[in-house]
């Protein structure tokens, strides 16, 4: 078994904020949704084999605990992405940086309040 994608909820009309976080901030590429699903709104993004579907949910409630965790190539890449997100005004929490054995990590929050974990092996 292999993970195909993770779904993260966004509010109605939240696509531009999602693009700013996932594409501009994280550096993922937006991929075209199938024609049959486009009317639902949202967007899909991908980097390597990691794919995230940002789906519109109404009423919307951000995921403050549940989260996708994205493994970056190394700590330098992790710090660069976290720095870029901070510069764009997104919340970056490094308080648990050394709490996951064998990894360095930070938690970031998209423009809708959803938590995303970024980690790398030292």
TIMIFI-80422 format. One record per residue: x, y, z of N, C-alpha, C, O in turn; residue number from 1. Coordinates in steps of 0.2 Angstrom, whole numbers, m for minus. Each point is the difference from the previous one (the first is absolute). Layout:
! TIMIFI-80422
<rec n_px="X" n_py="Y" n_pz="Z" ca_px="X" ca_py="Y" ca_pz="Z" c_px="X" c_py="Y" c_pz="Z" o_px="X" o_py="Y" o_pz="Z" nr="NUM"/>
...
This chain:
! TIMIFI-80422
<rec n_px="4" n_py="m6" n_pz="0" ca_px="m4" ca_py="6" ca_pz="0" c_px="4" c_py="6" c_pz="0" o_px="6" o_py="0" o_pz="3" nr="1"/>
<rec n_px="m8" n_py="5" n_pz="m6" ca_px="4" ca_py="7" ca_pz="m1" c_px="m5" c_py="5" c_pz="1" o_px="m6" o_py="0" o_pz="m3" nr="2"/>
<rec n_px="8" n_py="6" n_pz="6" ca_px="m5" ca_py="5" ca_pz="1" c_px="0" c_py="4" c_pz="m7" o_px="5" o_py="2" o_pz="m3" nr="3"/>
<rec n_px="m11" n_py="0" n_pz="1" ca_px="m1" ca_py="3" ca_pz="m6" c_px="0" c_py="8" c_pz="1" o_px="3" o_py="3" o_pz="m4" nr="4"/>
<rec n_px="m7" n_py="m1" n_pz="9" ca_px="m1" ca_py="7" ca_pz="1" c_px="m3" c_py="1" c_pz="7" o_px="m2" o_py="m4" o_pz="3" nr="5"/>
<rec n_px="3" n_py="10" n_pz="m1" ca_px="m3" ca_py="3" ca_pz="7" c_px="m5" c_py="5" c_pz="m2" o_px="2" o_py="4" o_pz="m4" nr="6"/>
<rec n_px="m8" n_py="m4" n_pz="7" ca_px="m5" ca_py="6" ca_pz="m1" c_px="1" c_py="4" c_pz="6" o_px="0" o_py="m2" o_pz="6" nr="7"/>
<rec n_px="0" n_py="9" n_pz="m8" ca_px="0" ca_py="5" ca_pz="5" c_px="m6" c_py="5" c_pz="m2" o_px="m1" o_py="2" o_pz="m5" nr="8"/>
<rec n_px="m3" n_py="0" n_pz="10" ca_px="m6" ca_py="4" ca_pz="m1" c_px="2" c_py="7" c_pz="0" o_px="5" o_py="2" o_pz="3" nr="9"/>
<rec n_px="m8" n_py="2" n_pz="m8" ca_px="0" ca_py="7" ca_pz="0" c_px="m7" c_py="3" c_pz="0" o_px="m4" o_py="m4" o_pz="m2" nr="10"/>
<rec n_px="3" n_py="10" n_pz="4" ca_px="m7" ca_py="3" ca_pz="0" c_px="m1" c_py="2" c_pz="m8" o_px="4" o_py="0" o_pz="m4" nr="11"/>
<rec n_px="m11" n_py="1" n_pz="3" ca_px="m2" ca_py="2" ca_pz="m6" c_px="4" c_py="7" c_pz="m2" o_px="0" o_py="4" o_pz="4" nr="12"/>
<rec n_px="2" n_py="m4" n_pz="m10" ca_px="4" ca_py="6" ca_pz="m3" c_px="7" c_py="0" c_pz="3" o_px="3" o_py="5" o_pz="m1" nr="13"/>
<rec n_px="0" n_py="m10" n_pz="4" ca_px="6" ca_py="0" ca_pz="3" c_px="6" c_py="m2" c_pz="m5" o_px="6" o_py="m1" o_pz="3" nr="14"/>
<rec n_px="m8" n_py="0" n_pz="m9" ca_px="6" ca_py="m3" ca_pz="m5" c_px="6" c_py="5" c_pz="0" o_px="5" o_py="m3" o_pz="0" nr="15"/>
<rec n_px="m6" n_py="10" n_pz="0" ca_px="6" ca_py="4" ca_pz="m1" c_px="4" c_py="0" c_pz="6" o_px="6" o_py="m1" o_pz="m1" nr="16"/>
<rec n_px="m9" n_py="1" n_pz="7" ca_px="5" ca_py="m1" ca_pz="6" c_px="3" c_py="m7" c_pz="0" o_px="6" o_py="0" o_pz="2" nr="17"/>
<rec n_px="m9" n_py="m5" n_pz="m4" ca_px="3" ca_py="m7" ca_pz="m1" c_px="5" c_py="0" c_pz="m5" o_px="6" o_py="m3" o_pz="2" nr="18"/>
<rec n_px="m6" n_py="6" n_pz="m7" ca_px="5" ca_py="1" ca_pz="m5" c_px="6" c_py="3" c_pz="3" o_px="6" o_py="m2" o_pz="m1" nr="19"/>
<rec n_px="m7" n_py="8" n_pz="4" ca_px="5" ca_py="4" ca_pz="3" c_px="4" c_py="m5" c_pz="5" o_px="7" o_py="1" o_pz="0" nr="20"/>
<rec n_px="m10" n_py="m5" n_pz="4" ca_px="3" ca_py="m4" ca_pz="5" c_px="4" c_py="m6" c_pz="m4" o_px="6" o_py="m1" o_pz="1" nr="21"/>
<rec n_px="m10" n_py="m3" n_pz="m4" ca_px="2" ca_py="m6" ca_pz="m3" c_px="5" c_py="0" c_pz="m6" o_px="5" o_py="m3" o_pz="m1" nr="22"/>
<rec n_px="m7" n_py="8" n_pz="m3" ca_px="4" ca_py="1" ca_pz="m6" c_px="6" c_py="5" c_pz="1" o_px="6" o_py="m2" o_pz="m1" nr="23"/>
<rec n_px="m8" n_py="8" n_pz="3" ca_px="5" ca_py="5" ca_pz="1" c_px="5" c_py="m1" c_pz="6" o_px="6" o_py="0" o_pz="0" nr="24"/>
<rec n_px="m9" n_py="m2" n_pz="5" ca_px="3" ca_py="m1" ca_pz="7" c_px="4" c_py="m7" c_pz="0" o_px="6" o_py="0" o_pz="1" nr="25"/>
<rec n_px="m10" n_py="m6" n_pz="m2" ca_px="3" ca_py="m6" ca_pz="0" c_px="4" c_py="m2" c_pz="m6" o_px="4" o_py="m5" o_pz="0" nr="26"/>
<rec n_px="m6" n_py="8" n_pz="m6" ca_px="4" ca_py="m1" ca_pz="m6" c_px="m3" c_py="m6" c_pz="m4" o_px="3" o_py="m3" o_pz="m4" nr="27"/>
<rec n_px="m9" n_py="1" n_pz="6" ca_px="m4" ca_py="m6" ca_pz="m4" c_px="m3" c_py="3" c_pz="m6" o_px="m1" o_py="6" o_pz="m1" nr="28"/>
<rec n_px="0" n_py="m11" n_pz="m4" ca_px="m3" ca_py="2" ca_pz="m6" c_px="m7" c_py="m1" c_pz="0" o_px="m2" o_py="m6" o_pz="2" nr="29"/>
<rec n_px="m2" n_py="10" n_pz="m5" ca_px="m7" ca_py="m1" ca_pz="m1" c_px="m1" c_py="m4" c_pz="m6" o_px="3" o_py="0" o_pz="m5" nr="30"/>
<rec n_px="m7" n_py="m6" n_pz="6" ca_px="m2" ca_py="m4" ca_pz="m5" c_px="m7" c_py="0" c_pz="m2" o_px="m4" o_py="2" o_pz="4" nr="31"/>
<rec n_px="2" n_py="m3" n_pz="m10" ca_px="m7" ca_py="1" ca_pz="m2" c_px="m4" c_py="m5" c_pz="3" o_px="1" o_py="m6" o_pz="0" nr="32"/>
<rec n_px="m7" n_py="8" n_pz="2" ca_px="m5" ca_py="m5" ca_pz="3" c_px="m4" c_py="m3" c_pz="m6" o_px="0" o_py="3" o_pz="m5" nr="33"/>
<rec n_px="m2" n_py="m9" n_pz="6" ca_px="m4" ca_py="m3" ca_pz="m6" c_px="m7" c_py="5" c_pz="m1" o_px="m2" o_py="3" o_pz="5" nr="34"/>
<rec n_px="1" n_py="m3" n_pz="m11" ca_px="m6" ca_py="4" ca_pz="m2" c_px="m6" c_py="m1" c_pz="4" o_px="m4" o_py="5" o_pz="2" nr="35"/>
<rec n_px="2" n_py="m11" n_pz="0" ca_px="m6" ca_py="m2" ca_pz="4" c_px="0" c_py="3" c_pz="7" o_px="m5" o_py="1" o_pz="3" nr="36"/>
<rec n_px="11" n_py="1" n_pz="m1" ca_px="1" ca_py="2" ca_pz="7" c_px="1" c_py="8" c_pz="1" o_px="0" o_py="3" o_pz="5" nr="37"/>
<rec n_px="1" n_py="0" n_pz="m11" ca_px="2" ca_py="7" ca_pz="0" c_px="m6" c_py="5" c_pz="3" o_px="2" o_py="5" o_pz="4" nr="38"/>
<rec n_px="m8" n_py="m7" n_pz="m5" ca_px="m5" ca_py="4" ca_pz="3" c_px="m1" c_py="0" c_pz="7" o_px="m3" o_py="5" o_pz="3" nr="39"/>
<rec n_px="6" n_py="m9" n_pz="0" ca_px="0" ca_py="m1" ca_pz="8" c_px="5" c_py="6" c_pz="3" o_px="0" o_py="1" o_pz="6" nr="40"/>
<rec n_px="4" n_py="2" n_pz="m10" ca_px="5" ca_py="4" ca_pz="2" c_px="6" c_py="m3" c_pz="3" o_px="1" o_py="m6" o_pz="m1" nr="41"/>
<rec n_px="3" n_py="9" n_pz="5" ca_px="6" ca_py="m2" ca_pz="3" c_px="6" c_py="m1" c_pz="m5" o_px="m1" o_py="3" o_pz="m6" nr="42"/>
<rec n_px="6" n_py="m6" n_pz="7" ca_px="6" ca_py="m1" ca_pz="m4" c_px="4" c_py="m6" c_pz="2" o_px="0" o_py="m2" o_pz="6" nr="43"/>
<rec n_px="4" n_py="m1" n_pz="m10" ca_px="5" ca_py="m5" ca_pz="1" c_px="7" c_py="2" c_pz="m1" o_px="1" o_py="4" o_pz="m5" nr="44"/>
<rec n_px="3" n_py="m6" n_pz="9" ca_px="7" ca_py="2" ca_pz="0" c_px="5" c_py="m6" c_pz="1" o_px="m2" o_py="m5" o_pz="3" nr="45"/>
<rec n_px="8" n_py="5" n_pz="m6" ca_px="4" ca_py="m6" ca_pz="0" c_px="7" c_py="2" c_pz="0" o_px="2" o_py="5" o_pz="m3" nr="46"/>
<rec n_px="3" n_py="m9" n_pz="7" ca_px="7" ca_py="1" ca_pz="0" c_px="3" c_py="m7" c_pz="0" o_px="m1" o_py="m3" o_pz="5" nr="47"/>
<rec n_px="4" n_py="1" n_pz="m10" ca_px="2" ca_py="m7" ca_pz="0" c_px="m6" c_py="m5" c_pz="0" o_px="m4" o_py="1" o_pz="m4" nr="48"/>
<rec n_px="4" n_py="m5" n_pz="9" ca_px="m5" ca_py="m5" ca_pz="1" c_px="m5" c_py="2" c_pz="5" o_px="m5" o_py="m3" o_pz="1" nr="49"/>
<rec n_px="6" n_py="9" n_pz="2" ca_px="m5" ca_py="3" ca_pz="5" c_px="m5" c_py="4" c_pz="m3" o_px="1" o_py="5" o_pz="m4" nr="50"/>
<rec n_px="m7" n_py="m7" n_pz="4" ca_px="m6" ca_py="3" ca_pz="m3" c_px="m5" c_py="2" c_pz="6" o_px="m2" o_py="m4" o_pz="4" nr="51"/>
<rec n_px="0" n_py="11" n_pz="m4" ca_px="m5" ca_py="2" ca_pz="4" c_px="m6" c_py="3" c_pz="m4" o_px="1" o_py="4" o_pz="m4" nr="52"/>
<rec n_px="m7" n_py="m6" n_pz="6" ca_px="m6" ca_py="3" ca_pz="m3" c_px="m3" c_py="4" c_pz="5" o_px="m2" o_py="m1" o_pz="6" nr="53"/>
<rec n_px="1" n_py="8" n_pz="m8" ca_px="m3" ca_py="5" ca_pz="5" c_px="m7" c_py="0" c_pz="m3" o_px="m2" o_py="3" o_pz="m5" nr="54"/>
<rec n_px="m3" n_py="m5" n_pz="10" ca_px="m7" ca_py="m1" ca_pz="m2" c_px="m4" c_py="5" c_pz="4" o_px="1" o_py="1" o_pz="6" nr="55"/>
<rec n_px="m6" n_py="2" n_pz="m9" ca_px="m4" ca_py="5" ca_pz="3" c_px="m5" c_py="m4" c_pz="5" o_px="m3" o_py="m5" o_pz="m2" nr="56"/>
<rec n_px="3" n_py="8" n_pz="8" ca_px="m5" ca_py="m3" ca_pz="5" c_px="m4" c_py="6" c_pz="3" o_px="3" o_py="5" o_pz="2" nr="57"/>
<rec n_px="m9" n_py="m6" n_pz="m2" ca_px="m5" ca_py="5" ca_pz="3" c_px="m5" c_py="m3" c_pz="4" o_px="m4" o_py="m4" o_pz="m3" nr="58"/>
<rec n_px="4" n_py="5" n_pz="10" ca_px="4" ca_py="5" ca_pz="3" c_px="7" c_py="m3" c_pz="1" o_px="1" o_py="m6" o_pz="0" nr="59"/>
<rec n_px="4" n_py="11" n_pz="0" ca_px="7" ca_py="m2" ca_pz="1" c_px="2" c_py="1" c_pz="7" o_px="m2" o_py="4" o_pz="3" nr="60"/>
<rec n_px="6" n_py="m9" n_pz="m1" ca_px="4" ca_py="0" ca_pz="6" c_px="7" c_py="m2" c_pz="m1" o_px="1" o_py="m5" o_pz="m2" nr="61"/>
<rec n_px="4" n_py="9" n_pz="4" ca_px="7" ca_py="m2" ca_pz="m1" c_px="2" c_py="m6" c_pz="4" o_px="m2" o_py="m1" o_pz="5" nr="62"/>
<rec n_px="7" n_py="m3" n_pz="m8" ca_px="2" ca_py="m5" ca_pz="3" c_px="7" c_py="2" c_pz="4" o_px="5" o_py="1" o_pz="m2" nr="63"/>
<rec n_px="m6" n_py="0" n_pz="9" ca_px="5" ca_py="3" ca_pz="4" c_px="4" c_py="m6" c_pz="3" o_px="6" o_py="1" o_pz="2" nr="64"/>
<rec n_px="m8" n_py="m7" n_pz="m2" ca_px="4" ca_py="m6" ca_pz="3" c_px="1" c_py="m5" c_pz="m6" o_px="6" o_py="m1" o_pz="m1" nr="65"/>
<rec n_px="m11" n_py="m1" n_pz="m2" ca_px="2" ca_py="m5" ca_pz="m6" c_px="3" c_py="4" c_pz="m5" o_px="m1" o_py="6" o_pz="m2" nr="66"/>
<rec n_px="6" n_py="m9" n_pz="m2" ca_px="4" ca_py="3" ca_pz="m5" c_px="4" c_py="m4" c_pz="m4" o_px="1" o_py="m6" o_pz="1" nr="67"/>
<rec n_px="1" n_py="8" n_pz="m7" ca_px="4" ca_py="m4" ca_pz="m4" c_px="7" c_py="2" c_pz="2" o_px="2" o_py="6" o_pz="2" nr="68"/>
<rec n_px="3" n_py="m11" n_pz="m3" ca_px="7" ca_py="2" ca_pz="2" c_px="4" c_py="m1" c_pz="m7" o_px="0" o_py="m6" o_pz="m3" nr="69"/>
<rec n_px="4" n_py="11" n_pz="1" ca_px="3" ca_py="0" ca_pz="m6" c_px="8" c_py="m1" c_pz="2" o_px="3" o_py="4" o_pz="3" nr="70"/>
<rec n_px="0" n_py="m9" n_pz="m6" ca_px="7" ca_py="m2" ca_pz="1" c_px="4" c_py="4" c_pz="m5" o_px="0" o_py="m1" o_pz="m6" nr="71"/>
<rec n_px="4" n_py="6" n_pz="8" ca_px="5" ca_py="3" ca_pz="m4" c_px="7" c_py="m3" c_pz="m1" o_px="1" o_py="m4" o_pz="4" nr="72"/>
<rec n_px="2" n_py="6" n_pz="m9" ca_px="7" ca_py="m3" ca_pz="m2" c_px="5" c_py="0" c_pz="6" o_px="3" o_py="m5" o_pz="2" nr="73"/>
<rec n_px="m3" n_py="11" n_pz="1" ca_px="5" ca_py="1" ca_pz="6" c_px="m2" c_py="6" c_pz="4" o_px="m5" o_py="3" o_pz="m2" nr="74"/>
<rec n_px="9" n_py="m2" n_pz="7" ca_px="m2" ca_py="5" ca_pz="5" c_px="1" c_py="7" c_pz="m3" o_px="m4" o_py="5" o_pz="1" nr="75"/>
<rec n_px="9" n_py="m4" n_pz="m6" ca_px="1" ca_py="6" ca_pz="m3" c_px="m7" c_py="2" c_pz="m4" o_px="m2" o_py="5" o_pz="0" nr="76"/>
<rec n_px="m1" n_py="m10" n_pz="m4" ca_px="m6" ca_py="1" ca_pz="m3" c_px="m6" c_py="1" c_pz="4" o_px="m4" o_py="5" o_pz="m1" nr="77"/>
<rec n_px="4" n_py="m8" n_pz="7" ca_px="m5" ca_py="1" ca_pz="5" c_px="0" c_py="7" c_pz="2" o_px="m5" o_py="4" o_pz="1" nr="78"/>
<rec n_px="11" n_py="m1" n_pz="1" ca_px="1" ca_py="6" ca_pz="3" c_px="m2" c_py="6" c_pz="m6" o_px="m3" o_py="5" o_pz="2" nr="79"/>
<rec n_px="5" n_py="m7" n_pz="m8" ca_px="m1" ca_py="5" ca_pz="m6" c_px="m8" c_py="0" c_pz="m1" o_px="m2" o_py="6" o_pz="0" nr="80"/>
<rec n_px="m1" n_py="m11" n_pz="0" ca_px="m8" ca_py="0" ca_pz="m1" c_px="m3" c_py="3" c_pz="6" o_px="m5" o_py="5" o_pz="m1" nr="81"/>
<rec n_px="7" n_py="m6" n_pz="7" ca_px="m3" ca_py="3" ca_pz="6" c_px="1" c_py="8" c_pz="0" o_px="m4" o_py="3" o_pz="2" nr="82"/>
<rec n_px="10" n_py="m1" n_pz="m4" ca_px="2" ca_py="7" ca_pz="0" c_px="m4" c_py="3" c_pz="m6" o_px="m3" o_py="6" o_pz="2" nr="83"/>
<rec n_px="2" n_py="m9" n_pz="m7" ca_px="m4" ca_py="3" ca_pz="m6" c_px="m8" c_py="1" c_pz="3" o_px="m3" o_py="5" o_pz="m2" nr="84"/>
<rec n_px="1" n_py="m10" n_pz="5" ca_px="m7" ca_py="0" ca_pz="3" c_px="m1" c_py="6" c_pz="5" o_px="m5" o_py="3" o_pz="0" nr="85"/>
<rec n_px="10" n_py="m3" n_pz="4" ca_px="0" ca_py="6" ca_pz="5" c_px="0" c_py="7" c_pz="m3" o_px="m3" o_py="4" o_pz="2" nr="86"/>
<rec n_px="7" n_py="m4" n_pz="m7" ca_px="1" ca_py="7" ca_pz="m4" c_px="m7" c_py="1" c_pz="m3" o_px="m2" o_py="6" o_pz="m1" nr="87"/>
<rec n_px="m2" n_py="m11" n_pz="m1" ca_px="m6" ca_py="1" ca_pz="m4" c_px="m6" c_py="1" c_pz="6" o_px="m5" o_py="2" o_pz="m2" nr="88"/>
<rec n_px="7" n_py="m2" n_pz="8" ca_px="m5" ca_py="2" ca_pz="5" c_px="m3" c_py="m6" c_pz="3" o_px="m5" o_py="1" o_pz="4" nr="89"/>
<rec n_px="7" n_py="m7" n_pz="m5" ca_px="m3" ca_py="m6" ca_pz="3" c_px="3" c_py="m2" c_pz="6" o_px="6" o_py="1" o_pz="1" nr="90"/>
<rec n_px="m10" n_py="m4" n_pz="4" ca_px="2" ca_py="m2" ca_pz="6" c_px="5" c_py="m6" c_pz="0" o_px="m2" o_py="m5" o_pz="m3" nr="91"/>
<rec n_px="8" n_py="6" n_pz="6" ca_px="5" ca_py="m6" ca_pz="0" c_px="1" c_py="m1" c_pz="7" o_px="3" o_py="5" o_pz="4" nr="92"/>
<rec n_px="m4" n_py="m11" n_pz="m1" ca_px="2" ca_py="m2" ca_pz="7" c_px="5" c_py="m5" c_pz="0" o_px="0" o_py="m6" o_pz="m2" nr="93"/>
<rec n_px="6" n_py="8" n_pz="4" ca_px="6" ca_py="m4" ca_pz="1" c_px="1" c_py="m3" c_pz="7" o_px="5" o_py="m2" o_pz="2" nr="94"/>
<rec n_px="m10" n_py="3" n_pz="2" ca_px="0" ca_py="m2" ca_pz="7" c_px="1" c_py="m8" c_pz="1" o_px="3" o_py="m2" o_pz="6" nr="95"/>
<rec n_px="m4" n_py="m2" n_pz="m11" ca_px="1" ca_py="m7" ca_pz="1" c_px="5" c_py="m2" c_pz="m5" o_px="0" o_py="m6" o_pz="m2" nr="96"/>
<rec n_px="5" n_py="10" n_pz="0" ca_px="5" ca_py="m1" ca_pz="m5" c_px="4" c_py="m7" c_pz="2" o_px="1" o_py="m4" o_pz="m5" nr="97"/>
<rec n_px="0" n_py="3" n_pz="11" ca_px="4" ca_py="m6" ca_pz="2" c_px="m3" c_py="m5" c_pz="3" o_px="3" o_py="m4" o_pz="4" nr="98"/>
<rec n_px="m10" n_py="3" n_pz="m4" ca_px="m4" ca_py="m4" ca_pz="4" c_px="m2" c_py="m7" c_pz="m4" o_px="m3" o_py="m4" o_pz="4" nr="99"/>
<rec n_px="5" n_py="3" n_pz="m10" ca_px="m2" ca_py="m6" ca_pz="m4" c_px="7" c_py="m3" c_pz="m1" o_px="4" o_py="2" o_pz="m5" nr="100"/>
<rec n_px="m2" n_py="m8" n_pz="8" ca_px="6" ca_py="m3" ca_pz="m1" c_px="2" c_py="m1" c_pz="m7" o_px="m5" o_py="m3" o_pz="m4" nr="101"/>
<rec n_px="11" n_py="4" n_pz="2" ca_px="2" ca_py="m1" ca_pz="m7" c_px="m2" c_py="5" c_pz="m5" o_px="1" o_py="0" o_pz="m6" nr="102"/>
<rec n_px="m4" n_py="6" n_pz="8" ca_px="m3" ca_py="5" ca_pz="m4" c_px="1" c_py="7" c_pz="3" o_px="0" o_py="0" o_pz="6" nr="103"/>
<rec n_px="0" n_py="5" n_pz="m10" ca_px="m1" ca_py="7" ca_pz="2" c_px="m6" c_py="2" c_pz="m3" o_px="m2" o_py="m2" o_pz="m6" nr="104"/>
<rec n_px="m2" n_py="5" n_pz="10" ca_px="m7" ca_py="2" ca_pz="m3" c_px="m2" c_py="7" c_pz="2" o_px="2" o_py="3" o_pz="5" nr="105"/>
<rec n_px="m7" n_py="0" n_pz="m9" ca_px="m4" ca_py="6" ca_pz="2" c_px="m7" c_py="m1" c_pz="m2" o_px="m1" o_py="m4" o_pz="m4" nr="106"/>
<rec n_px="m3" n_py="7" n_pz="7" ca_px="m7" ca_py="0" ca_pz="m2" c_px="m2" c_py="7" c_pz="m3" o_px="2" o_py="5" o_pz="3" nr="107"/>
<rec n_px="m5" n_py="m5" n_pz="m8" ca_px="m2" ca_py="6" ca_pz="m3" c_px="m8" c_py="0" c_pz="m1" o_px="m3" o_py="m5" o_pz="0" nr="108"/>
<rec n_px="0" n_py="11" n_pz="m1" ca_px="m7" ca_py="1" ca_pz="0" c_px="m2" c_py="3" c_pz="m7" o_px="3" o_py="6" o_pz="m1" nr="109"/>
<rec n_px="m7" n_py="m9" n_pz="m3" ca_px="m2" ca_py="4" ca_pz="m6" c_px="m4" c_py="6" c_pz="2" o_px="m2" o_py="1" o_pz="5" nr="110"/>
<rec n_px="0" n_py="3" n_pz="m10" ca_px="m4" ca_py="6" ca_pz="0" c_px="m7" c_py="m2" c_pz="3" o_px="m4" o_py="5" o_pz="2" nr="111"/>
<rec n_px="2" n_py="m11" n_pz="m1" ca_px="m7" ca_py="m2" ca_pz="3" c_px="1" c_py="m3" c_pz="6" o_px="m5" o_py="m1" o_pz="4" nr="112"/>
<rec n_px="11" n_py="1" n_pz="m1" ca_px="1" ca_py="m3" ca_pz="7" c_px="1" c_py="m8" c_pz="0" o_px="1" o_py="m2" o_pz="6" nr="113"/>
<rec n_px="0" n_py="m1" n_pz="m12" ca_px="2" ca_py="m7" ca_pz="0" c_px="7" c_py="m1" c_pz="2" o_px="4" o_py="3" o_pz="m3" nr="114"/>
<rec n_px="m3" n_py="m8" n_pz="7" ca_px="7" ca_py="m2" ca_pz="2" c_px="3" c_py="m4" c_pz="m5" o_px="m3" o_py="m5" o_pz="m3" nr="115"/>
<rec n_px="10" n_py="6" n_pz="1" ca_px="4" ca_py="m4" ca_pz="m4" c_px="6" c_py="m1" c_pz="3" o_px="3" o_py="5" o_pz="2" nr="116"/>
<rec n_px="0" n_py="m11" n_pz="m2" ca_px="6" ca_py="m2" ca_pz="3" c_px="6" c_py="0" c_pz="m5" o_px="m2" o_py="m4" o_pz="m5" nr="117"/>
<rec n_px="7" n_py="7" n_pz="5" ca_px="6" ca_py="m1" ca_pz="m4" c_px="5" c_py="m3" c_pz="4" o_px="2" o_py="2" o_pz="5" nr="118"/>
<rec n_px="1" n_py="m7" n_pz="m8" ca_px="6" ca_py="m4" ca_pz="4" c_px="5" c_py="m2" c_pz="m5" o_px="m1" o_py="0" o_pz="m6" nr="119"/>
<rec n_px="7" n_py="m1" n_pz="9" ca_px="6" ca_py="m2" ca_pz="m4" c_px="4" c_py="m4" c_pz="5" o_px="0" o_py="1" o_pz="6" nr="120"/>
<rec n_px="4" n_py="m6" n_pz="m9" ca_px="5" ca_py="m4" ca_pz="4" c_px="6" c_py="5" c_pz="0" o_px="3" o_py="2" o_pz="m5" nr="121"/>
<rec n_px="0" n_py="m2" n_pz="11" ca_px="6" ca_py="4" ca_pz="1" c_px="6" c_py="m3" c_pz="m4" o_px="6" o_py="3" o_pz="1" nr="122"/>
